[in-house]
Amino acid sequence: MEMNWKKFFTEKKIRALVFDFDGIIGDTEGLQMEKWNILLKPYGIKISLDEYAKKYCGKTSTKEIPVLLKKEYGNRIPFTADELGKKAGLILKELFMIRDINLMPQAKKSILFFISFKLAVCSGKNPEELEMKLSSVGMNNIFPKNYRSTQAEAGGLGKPHPAMYLLAVRRLGLTPAECVAFEDTSSGVKSAADAGLFVIAMPNAYSKGQDFSRADVVIQGGWPTFMEEVQNSFSKNQGN
């Protein structure tokens, strides 16, 4: 059953939308996986799509994933977890520079549909990385710098900790109940839910097997499906 989105936004008095970047705005989850495979290839390690989806997708690249990789592969990786995170970050920066970065299908059109709302983005290890991501898809002008939230700015606490979303809400000058979060991973969903936002999950090929039970709504099919529901809802209620 389709949700009446016009009624939802009106009755809940929603004033802002907060977006994750990887897998929600940018079609970049593949680059996140690729950076690890580039880094680990010299040591005979290759992470499959299935393994990445189950173990690593949505976890922080500076802390969680390096620790998990060291636990999984031990001395085969001749770096500390901290060194792994730093090296992976450099590789990701190179990939963003040399690759054409695509948006998720209908992402920009969908986000601009809500341009009358406050728009924020909650992603990345630091402001420089987030700026790089937004610039790569030509959307840095849509999100004011004071409406951006990163792990470094949230005391180094990445998702699934709620700190990044709490920071985003504070910068918006709103309450969590006035904000909707869009996420594609279980850790992102948990982060936003624990911060008190209404959470819309949009699973993709890298996260579709994850647990989205903390989401308020799960949209299979991403932006095209969501916007079809939204536009149907608004057109049906034009006279109301």
Secondary structure, DSSP 8 states (H G I E B T S, - for coil): ----HHHHHHHTT--EEEE-SBTTTBS-HHHHHHHHHHHHGGGT----HHHIIIIITTS-TTTHHHHHHHHHHGGGS-S-HHHHHHHHHHHHHHHHHHS---B-TTHHHHHHHTTTSEEEEE-SSSHHHHHHHHHHTT-TTTS-GGGEE-TGGGTT--TTSTHHHHHHHHHHTS-GGGEEEEESSHHHHHHHHHHT-EEEE---TTTTTS--TT-SEE-TTHHHHHHHHHHHHHHHTTT-
